[in-house]
Amino acid sequence: MAEPFRVYIGWDRREPEAYDVAAFSLRRRSSIPLAVTPIKLDELRAHRLYHRDQDPLASTEFTYSRFLTPALAGYRGWALFCDCDFLWLDDIAGLVEYTRVPKAVYCVQHDYRPTETTKMDGAAQTLYPRKNWSSLMLFNCDHPAVKSLTPEVVNRESGAYLHRMQWVKDEDIGALPVEWNWLEGWNQKPAQGTPKVVHFTRGGPWFERWQSVDYGELWCAERDDLLRQRRV
């Protein structure tokens, strides 16, 4: 039997519901076996994998810990990281198809320049090159550049080094279609259908201020389905 495809999703104590819906929407549409794991800061600290000081500019608890995904995956095979504010509307097997061409890492190469000064529940909105590239990363954990993301490097290096992917050569970064990380409030809505993955990067319906976002009703329907299943 094939080993389940490994997915690591950022977890934040301020928005656990977002993680639950992301994982639920991912699993229910997957045609392949999955192993889905939350990246929880307290657990990483307990296992001495993470010891960075708190960064006042970090908008989530997994701002830096996401780069421990290759270490958590044992630096072997392929593994996916995504933020918790994702809604999966298509089969992740379509994304796994990209692993046939062995780049170091795949991501949607956004040119994202938000105008808001805050997002989510009042977190600062920062602007930097390659913003949101790291919100979904498909890692080739056998690649030397990915193996360079040791816990020591993740704990020591700057946010610029990590999020701008200065740890990998540009030619080793593969590009994914925008539909795999569609940014609500930034990317243009498709003329037909929905994106494969909606990213509520500014904030989603689990926050009071973000009740009327595009595809918010789909997120709420997904949450309601999850709650119904839990009651059965």
Stockholm file with secondary structure:
# STOCKHOLM 1.0

chainA/1-232         MAEPFRVYIGWDRREPEAYDVAAFSLRRRSSIPLAVTPIKLDELRAHRLYHRDQDPLASTEFTYSRFLTPALAGYRGWALFCDCDFLWLDDIAGLVEYTRVPKAVYCVQHDYRPTETTKMDGAAQTLYPRKNWSSLMLFNCDHPAVKSLTPEVVNRESGAYLHRMQWVKDEDIGALPVEWNWLEGWNQKPAQGTPKVVHFTRGGPWFERWQSVDYGELWCAERDDLLRQRRV
#=GR chainA/1-232 SS CCCCEEEEEECCTTCHHHHHHHHHHHHHHCSSCEEEEEECHHHHHHTTSCCCCCCTTCCSTTTTGGGGHHHHTTTCSEEEEECSSEEECSCTHHHHGGGGSCCSEEECCCCCCCCCSEETTTEECCCCTTTTGGGEEEEETTSHHHHTCCHHHHHHSCHHHHHTTTTSCGGGEEECCGGGSEETTTSCCCSSSCCSEEECCSCCTTSGGGSSCTTHHHHHHHHHHHHHHHHC
#=GC SS_cons         CCCCEEEEEECCTTCHHHHHHHHHHHHHHCSSCEEEEEECHHHHHHTTSCCCCCCTTCCSTTTTGGGGHHHHTTTCSEEEEECSSEEECSCTHHHHGGGGSCCSEEECCCCCCCCCSEETTTEECCCCTTTTGGGEEEEETTSHHHHTCCHHHHHHSCHHHHHTTTTSCGGGEEECCGGGSEETTTSCCCSSSCCSEEECCSCCTTSGGGSSCTTHHHHHHHHHHHHHHHHC
//
